[in-house]
Amino acid sequence: MIQSGDTAFMLVCAALVLLMTPGLALFYGGMVRRKNVLGTIMQSFIMISLISFEWVYLGYTMSFGPDIKGLVGSLAWAGLSGVGVAPNPDYAPTIPHNVFMIYQCMFAVITPALISGAFAERVRFGSFAVFSVAWAVLVYNPVCHWVWGAGGWLKTLGVLDFAGGLVVHLTCGMAALASVMVIGARRDHGKRQFFPHNLPMTLLGTGLLWFGWFGFNGGSALAADGLAANAFIATHLGGMAGMAMWTAMEWLYQGKPTTLGAASGAVAGLATITPAAGFVGPNSAVCIGLLAGLCCYFAVVFKSRMRFDDSLDVVGIHGLGGLLGTFLAGFFASTAINPAGADGLFFGNASQVGIQALGIVAVGGYAFVVSYVLLKIVNALMGLRLSPDAEGVGLDVSEHNETAYSE
């Protein structure tokens, strides 16, 4: 039976999750050089259009449609056929089916946008767009069905992922890793430093992401209830703890805390708490956030020393964060918080750790392999890299014939 309060709550949460994509555009845009800011923002912003098209006609039915052997949804709901105002009891019995659909659409939109940070400043717009749509079809949609779809094989096994540690963060992190391997480093990477051109823009993006994350995680309860409140609180505590730990580590090891470090730590904490937000209590959320800040900080430091050009730290923050948070759910989850979940190791169920690890290996391995192959195909057919001259001029002029700032 439809509940008006739940419906209103979910519509607001859908809008909050949509806001995260422009927030991400600002977060990434501030970290690149000024000649690439519009091109970087465009890579996130265009996903609102392209992936929404894909979601309506193919993505939603592949992700949540009637199950085919635990692997993917059938095409029964293609073009939103049969997706109306009547609730779907398999997913959200108190809101219209089309509200659930549009809420999930916003998750699908931001995920390929996240990948773009790994190869910022060096990829052609058309090639990026083709890769992103193909990636959504071949990676995001099947994994979404495995983990969240009725009958999905990982869901049936009991893998816990409340709001996207596997579906969003690990998939984009593995795609980011593959993209850096295929595309290579930026011109002059390792020979000189690339400084962010507008850190206030990045901090504004961080604030919008944090704000939207309450809809991302809180809305995954699919009702305006106590579970949503718990996820809301866990989200904030994870983010603030990640920020605190990253800042402390940076201060300790580099001598001064930075605003970029604080922003990175917050996003690391938010990404890491995401899969566990609806399964853990506040103290567990703080522990997960602290571990996120610690582990993701050292992952980014290690990347720099290896001269691995993940431009905006997608692998070290989102990939590792999604992996870590999913694994830690196997330790901290409690049915006292969410009876529909499972107890973790610290609450007497050691087997949940193994179940979470299986989900990580399956999703991470699949996302990496398919992403790598897709990138190779797009590169062979269209070419992924800008020419050296175009890269020198920058994305804004070479790809979009405009500039962000007048001289």
VEXDREN-2710 file (C-alpha; in Angstrom, 1 decimal):
% VEXDREN-2710
k/r/px/py/pz
1/MET/0.0/0.0/0.0
2/ILE/1.4/3.4/-1.0
3/GLN/2.4/5.7/1.9
4/SER/2.4/9.4/1.0
5/GLY/5.2/10.1/3.5
6/ASP/7.5/7.4/2.1
7/THR/6.7/8.6/-1.4
8/ALA/7.6/12.2/-0.6
9/PHE/10.7/11.1/1.2
10/MET/11.9/9.1/-1.8
11/LEU/11.2/11.8/-4.3
12/VAL/13.4/14.2/-2.2
13/CYS/16.1/11.5/-1.9
14/ALA/16.1/11.1/-5.7
15/ALA/16.6/14.8/-6.1
16/LEU/19.5/14.7/-3.6
17/VAL/21.2/11.9/-5.5
18/LEU/20.8/13.8/-8.8
19/LEU/22.5/16.8/-7.1
20/MET/25.5/14.6/-6.5
21/THR/26.4/14.5/-10.2
22/PRO/26.7/18.3/-10.6
23/GLY/28.5/18.2/-7.2
24/LEU/30.9/15.7/-8.5
25/ALA/31.5/17.9/-11.6
26/LEU/32.6/20.7/-9.3
27/PHE/34.6/18.4/-7.1
28/TYR/36.5/17.1/-10.1
29/GLY/36.5/20.4/-12.0
30/GLY/38.4/22.3/-9.3
31/MET/41.1/19.7/-9.1
32/VAL/42.2/19.9/-12.8
33/ARG/44.1/22.7/-14.6
34/ARG/42.1/25.6/-15.7
35/LYS/42.4/24.6/-19.4
36/ASN/40.5/21.4/-18.6
37/VAL/37.8/22.6/-16.2
38/LEU/34.8/22.7/-18.6
39/GLY/35.8/19.5/-20.3
40/THR/36.0/17.8/-16.9
41/ILE/32.7/19.2/-15.7
42/MET/31.0/18.2/-19.0
43/GLN/32.1/14.6/-18.6
44/SER/30.1/14.4/-15.4
45/PHE/27.2/16.6/-16.5
46/ILE/26.4/14.8/-19.8
47/MET/25.9/11.6/-17.9
48/ILE/22.6/13.0/-16.6
49/SER/21.3/12.9/-20.1
50/LEU/23.0/9.8/-21.7
51/ILE/22.6/7.4/-18.8
52/SER/19.0/8.5/-18.1
53/PHE/18.2/7.6/-21.7
54/GLU/19.9/4.3/-21.3
55/TRP/18.1/3.6/-18.0
56/VAL/14.6/4.2/-19.3
57/TYR/15.0/2.0/-22.4
58/LEU/17.3/-0.7/-21.1
59/GLY/19.1/-0.1/-17.8
60/TYR/16.2/-0.4/-15.4
61/THR/14.8/-3.6/-16.8
62/MET/18.3/-5.2/-17.0
63/SER/18.9/-4.1/-13.4
64/PHE/15.6/-4.8/-11.7
65/GLY/13.4/-6.6/-14.2
66/PRO/12.2/-10.2/-13.9
67/ASP/15.2/-12.3/-13.1
68/ILE/17.0/-14.5/-15.6
69/LYS/19.0/-17.2/-13.7
70/GLY/20.3/-14.7/-11.2
71/LEU/22.4/-12.9/-13.8
72/VAL/20.3/-10.1/-15.3
73/GLY/16.8/-8.8/-15.5
74/SER/14.7/-9.6/-18.6
75/LEU/13.6/-6.9/-21.1
76/ALA/10.0/-7.1/-19.8
77/TRP/10.2/-3.5/-18.5
78/ALA/12.1/-2.0/-21.4
79/GLY/10.9/1.5/-22.1
80/LEU/9.3/1.4/-18.7
81/SER/6.6/-0.9/-19.9
82/GLY/4.5/-1.8/-16.9
83/VAL/6.4/0.6/-14.6
84/GLY/3.6/2.8/-13.3
85/VAL/2.2/4.1/-10.0
86/ALA/1.3/0.7/-8.5
87/PRO/4.0/-0.4/-6.0
88/ASN/6.3/-3.3/-6.7
89/PRO/6.4/-5.5/-3.6
90/ASP/9.7/-7.1/-4.5
91/TYR/11.5/-3.8/-4.0
92/ALA/9.4/-1.0/-2.3
93/PRO/5.8/-1.9/-1.3
94/THR/5.0/1.6/0.1
95/ILE/6.0/3.8/-2.9
96/PRO/5.0/3.9/-6.6
97/HIS/7.1/1.6/-8.8
98/ASN/8.1/4.6/-11.0
99/VAL/9.4/6.4/-7.9
100/PHE/11.7/3.5/-7.1
101/MET/12.8/3.5/-10.8
102/ILE/13.7/7.2/-10.9
103/TYR/15.5/7.0/-7.5
104/GLN/17.7/4.1/-8.9
105/CYS/18.2/6.1/-12.1
106/MET/20.2/8.7/-10.2
107/PHE/22.6/6.0/-8.9
108/ALA/23.2/4.8/-12.5
109/VAL/23.9/8.4/-13.6
110/ILE/26.7/9.2/-11.2
111/THR/28.6/5.9/-11.4
112/PRO/30.2/6.3/-14.8
113/ALA/30.8/10.0/-14.0
114/LEU/32.9/8.8/-11.1
115/ILE/35.2/6.9/-13.5
116/SER/36.1/10.0/-15.4
117/GLY/38.3/11.3/-12.6
118/ALA/40.9/8.6/-13.3
119/PHE/41.6/9.8/-16.8
120/ALA/40.9/13.5/-16.4
121/GLU/42.6/15.9/-18.8
122/ARG/43.4/13.4/-21.6
123/VAL/40.4/11.6/-23.1
124/ARG/38.3/12.6/-26.1
125/PHE/34.7/13.5/-25.3
126/GLY/33.0/11.3/-27.9
127/SER/35.0/8.2/-27.0
128/PHE/34.2/8.8/-23.3
129/ALA/30.5/9.0/-24.0
130/VAL/30.5/5.8/-26.0
131/PHE/32.5/4.0/-23.4
132/SER/30.2/5.2/-20.6
133/VAL/27.0/4.0/-22.2
134/ALA/28.5/0.7/-23.1
135/TRP/29.9/0.3/-19.6
136/ALA/26.5/1.0/-18.0
137/VAL/24.9/-1.7/-20.2
138/LEU/27.6/-4.3/-19.7
139/VAL/28.9/-3.6/-16.2
140/TYR/26.6/-1.5/-14.1
141/ASN/23.3/-3.1/-15.0
142/PRO/24.3/-6.8/-14.5
143/VAL/26.2/-6.0/-11.2
144/CYS/23.2/-4.0/-10.0
145/HIS/21.0/-7.1/-10.7
146/TRP/23.4/-9.5/-9.0
147/VAL/23.5/-7.4/-5.8
148/TRP/20.1/-5.7/-5.6
149/GLY/17.8/-7.3/-8.1
150/ALA/15.1/-9.8/-7.0
151/GLY/16.7/-13.2/-7.6
152/GLY/20.2/-11.8/-8.2
153/TRP/22.8/-14.4/-7.3
154/LEU/24.9/-12.3/-4.9
155/LYS/21.7/-11.1/-3.2
156/THR/20.5/-14.7/-2.8
157/LEU/23.9/-15.6/-1.2
158/GLY/23.4/-12.9/1.4
159/VAL/26.0/-10.3/0.3
160/LEU/25.4/-7.0/2.0
161/ASP/25.6/-3.8/0.1
162/PHE/23.2/-1.2/1.5
163/ALA/23.7/1.7/-0.9
164/GLY/26.4/0.9/-3.5
165/GLY/29.8/-0.1/-2.1
166/LEU/29.9/-2.9/-4.7
167/VAL/27.4/-1.6/-7.3
168/VAL/28.7/2.0/-7.5
169/HIS/32.2/2.4/-5.8
170/LEU/33.9/-0.9/-6.5
171/THR/32.7/-1.1/-10.1
172/CYS/33.8/2.5/-10.9
173/GLY/37.1/1.9/-9.0
174/MET/37.9/-1.2/-11.1
175/ALA/37.0/0.6/-14.3
176/ALA/39.2/3.5/-13.2
177/LEU/42.1/1.1/-12.7
178/ALA/41.6/-0.5/-16.1
179/SER/41.4/2.9/-17.8
180/VAL/44.7/4.2/-16.4
181/MET/46.3/1.0/-17.6
182/VAL/44.9/1.3/-21.1
183/ILE/45.0/5.1/-21.6
184/GLY/48.3/5.8/-19.9
185/ALA/49.6/8.9/-18.0
186/ARG/49.0/12.5/-18.8
187/ARG/51.6/14.3/-20.9
188/ASP/54.6/15.3/-18.6
189/HIS/53.2/13.3/-15.7
190/GLY/56.1/12.6/-13.3
191/LYS/58.2/15.4/-14.8
192/ARG/56.3/18.3/-13.2
193/GLN/53.5/18.8/-10.7
194/PHE/49.9/19.4/-11.8
195/PHE/48.2/21.8/-9.3
196/PRO/44.4/22.1/-8.8
197/HIS/43.3/25.4/-10.4
198/ASN/40.3/26.1/-8.0
199/LEU/40.2/24.4/-4.6
200/PRO/37.2/26.5/-3.5
201/MET/35.3/24.8/-6.3
202/THR/36.4/21.4/-5.1
203/LEU/35.3/22.2/-1.6
204/LEU/31.9/23.4/-2.9
205/GLY/31.6/20.1/-4.8
206/THR/32.5/18.2/-1.6
207/GLY/29.7/19.9/0.3
208/LEU/27.2/19.1/-2.4
209/LEU/28.3/15.5/-2.5
210/TRP/28.0/15.2/1.3
211/PHE/24.6/16.8/1.2
212/GLY/23.4/14.5/-1.6
213/TRP/24.9/11.4/0.2
214/PHE/22.1/11.6/2.8
215/GLY/19.7/10.8/0.0
216/PHE/22.1/8.3/-1.5
217/ASN/22.3/6.3/1.8
218/GLY/19.3/7.4/3.7
219/GLY/17.0/6.8/0.7
220/SER/18.3/3.3/0.3
221/ALA/16.0/2.4/3.2
222/LEU/13.2/3.0/0.7
223/ALA/11.0/4.4/3.4
224/ALA/10.9/7.3/5.9
225/ASP/11.6/5.1/8.9
226/GLY/14.1/4.3/11.6
227/LEU/16.4/2.5/9.2
228/ALA/16.6/5.6/7.0
229/ALA/17.5/7.6/10.2
230/ASN/20.2/5.1/11.1
231/ALA/21.7/5.3/7.6
232/PHE/21.5/9.1/7.7
233/ILE/23.4/9.2/11.0
234/ALA/26.0/6.6/9.9
235/THR/26.6/8.5/6.7
236/HIS/27.5/11.7/8.5
237/LEU/29.6/9.9/11.1
238/GLY/31.5/8.0/8.4
239/GLY/32.2/11.1/6.4
240/MET/33.3/13.2/9.4
241/ALA/35.6/10.4/10.7
242/GLY/37.2/10.0/7.3
243/MET/37.9/13.7/7.1
244/ALA/39.4/13.8/10.6
245/MET/41.7/10.8/10.0
246/TRP/42.9/11.9/6.6
247/THR/43.6/15.4/7.9
248/ALA/45.5/14.0/10.9
249/MET/47.6/11.7/8.7
250/GLU/48.4/14.5/6.3
251/TRP/49.4/16.7/9.2
252/LEU/51.5/14.0/10.8
253/TYR/53.3/12.8/7.6
254/GLN/53.4/16.0/5.4
255/GLY/53.7/18.7/8.1
256/LYS/50.5/20.6/7.2
257/PRO/46.9/19.8/6.8
258/THR/45.3/20.8/3.4
259/THR/41.8/21.6/2.3
260/LEU/42.2/19.1/-0.6
261/GLY/43.1/16.4/2.0
262/ALA/40.1/17.2/4.1
263/ALA/37.8/17.0/1.1
264/SER/39.4/13.7/0.0
265/GLY/39.0/12.3/3.5
266/ALA/35.4/13.2/3.7
267/VAL/34.6/11.5/0.3
268/ALA/36.7/8.5/1.3
269/GLY/34.6/8.2/4.6
270/LEU/31.3/8.7/2.8
271/ALA/32.2/6.1/0.1
272/THR/33.4/3.5/2.6
273/ILE/30.3/3.8/4.9
274/THR/28.0/3.5/1.9
275/PRO/27.7/-0.4/1.8
276/ALA/27.4/-0.6/5.6
277/ALA/25.2/2.5/6.4
278/GLY/22.0/0.5/6.9
279/PHE/23.6/-2.4/8.8
280/VAL/25.8/-0.7/11.5
281/GLY/25.4/1.5/14.5
282/PRO/27.0/4.9/15.2
283/ASN/30.1/3.6/16.9
284/SER/30.8/1.1/14.1
285/ALA/30.2/3.9/11.6
286/VAL/32.9/6.0/13.3
287/CYS/35.3/3.1/13.2
288/ILE/34.6/2.5/9.5
289/GLY/35.2/6.2/8.7
290/LEU/38.5/6.3/10.6
291/LEU/39.7/3.2/8.8
292/ALA/38.6/4.7/5.5
293/GLY/40.6/7.9/6.1
294/LEU/43.7/5.9/7.1
295/CYS/43.7/3.3/4.3
296/CYS/42.6/5.6/1.5
297/TYR/45.2/8.2/2.5
298/PHE/48.0/5.7/2.3
299/ALA/46.7/4.3/-0.9
300/VAL/46.9/7.8/-2.5
301/VAL/50.4/8.3/-1.1
302/PHE/51.4/4.9/-2.6
303/LYS/49.9/5.9/-6.0
304/SER/52.0/9.0/-6.0
305/ARG/55.2/7.2/-5.3
306/MET/54.5/4.6/-8.0
307/ARG/53.7/7.4/-10.5
308/PHE/50.5/5.8/-11.4
309/ASP/48.4/8.5/-13.0
310/ASP/44.9/8.1/-11.5
311/SER/44.4/11.8/-11.9
312/LEU/41.8/12.4/-9.2
313/ASP/42.3/9.3/-7.1
314/VAL/39.3/7.3/-8.1
315/VAL/41.0/4.0/-7.4
316/GLY/42.4/5.0/-4.0
317/ILE/39.2/6.6/-2.8
318/HIS/36.2/5.0/-4.5
319/GLY/37.6/1.7/-5.4
320/LEU/39.4/1.0/-2.2
321/GLY/36.6/2.7/-0.2
322/GLY/33.9/0.5/-1.7
323/LEU/36.0/-2.6/-1.2
324/LEU/36.9/-1.7/2.4
325/GLY/33.4/-0.8/3.4
326/THR/31.9/-3.9/1.9
327/PHE/34.4/-6.1/3.7
328/LEU/34.0/-4.3/7.0
329/ALA/30.2/-4.8/6.8
330/GLY/31.1/-8.5/7.3
331/PHE/32.5/-7.5/10.7
332/PHE/30.3/-4.7/11.9
333/ALA/26.8/-5.6/10.6
334/SER/24.1/-6.3/13.1
335/THR/20.5/-7.5/12.8
336/ALA/19.7/-5.3/15.8
337/ILE/20.1/-2.4/13.4
338/ASN/18.5/-4.1/10.4
339/PRO/16.7/-7.4/10.8
340/ALA/16.7/-7.8/7.0
341/GLY/20.5/-7.9/6.9
342/ALA/22.8/-10.2/8.8
343/ASP/25.1/-10.3/11.8
344/GLY/28.8/-9.8/11.1
345/LEU/31.8/-11.4/12.8
346/PHE/31.7/-9.1/15.8
347/PHE/28.1/-10.2/16.4
348/GLY/28.7/-13.9/16.2
349/ASN/28.5/-14.7/12.5
350/ALA/32.0/-15.3/11.1
351/SER/30.7/-16.6/7.8
352/GLN/29.5/-13.2/6.7
353/VAL/33.1/-12.1/6.2
354/GLY/33.6/-14.8/3.6
355/ILE/30.3/-13.9/1.9
356/GLN/31.4/-10.3/1.6
357/ALA/34.8/-11.3/0.3
358/LEU/33.1/-13.4/-2.4
359/GLY/31.0/-10.4/-3.5
360/ILE/34.2/-8.3/-3.7
361/VAL/36.1/-10.8/-5.8
362/ALA/33.1/-11.4/-8.1
363/VAL/32.2/-7.8/-8.7
364/GLY/35.7/-6.5/-8.8
365/GLY/37.0/-9.1/-11.1
366/TYR/34.1/-8.8/-13.5
367/ALA/34.1/-5.0/-13.6
368/PHE/37.9/-4.9/-14.2
369/VAL/37.9/-7.4/-17.0
370/VAL/34.9/-6.1/-18.9
371/SER/36.0/-2.5/-18.5
372/TYR/39.5/-3.3/-19.8
373/VAL/38.0/-5.0/-22.9
374/LEU/35.6/-2.2/-23.5
375/LEU/38.4/0.4/-23.3
376/LYS/40.5/-1.6/-25.8
377/ILE/37.6/-1.8/-28.2
378/VAL/36.7/1.9/-28.0
379/ASN/40.4/2.8/-28.4
380/ALA/40.7/0.6/-31.5
381/LEU/37.6/2.0/-33.1
382/MET/37.6/5.6/-32.1
383/GLY/40.8/6.4/-30.2
384/LEU/40.6/7.4/-26.5
385/ARG/43.5/9.8/-26.1
386/LEU/43.7/13.4/-27.2
387/SER/46.5/14.2/-29.6
388/PRO/49.6/15.6/-27.9
389/ASP/48.7/19.1/-29.4
390/ALA/45.1/18.9/-28.2
391/GLU/46.2/17.8/-24.7
392/GLY/48.6/20.7/-24.6
393/VAL/45.8/23.1/-25.5
394/GLY/43.4/21.5/-23.1
395/LEU/40.0/19.9/-23.2
396/ASP/38.0/23.1/-23.1
397/VAL/39.3/24.5/-26.4
398/SER/40.1/21.2/-28.2
399/GLU/36.9/19.3/-27.4
400/HIS/34.3/22.1/-26.7
401/ASN/35.7/25.3/-28.3
402/GLU/35.2/27.4/-25.2
403/THR/37.1/28.6/-22.2
404/ALA/36.0/28.8/-18.5
405/TYR/37.7/32.1/-17.7
406/SER/38.3/35.3/-19.7
407/GLU/41.8/36.5/-19.5
END
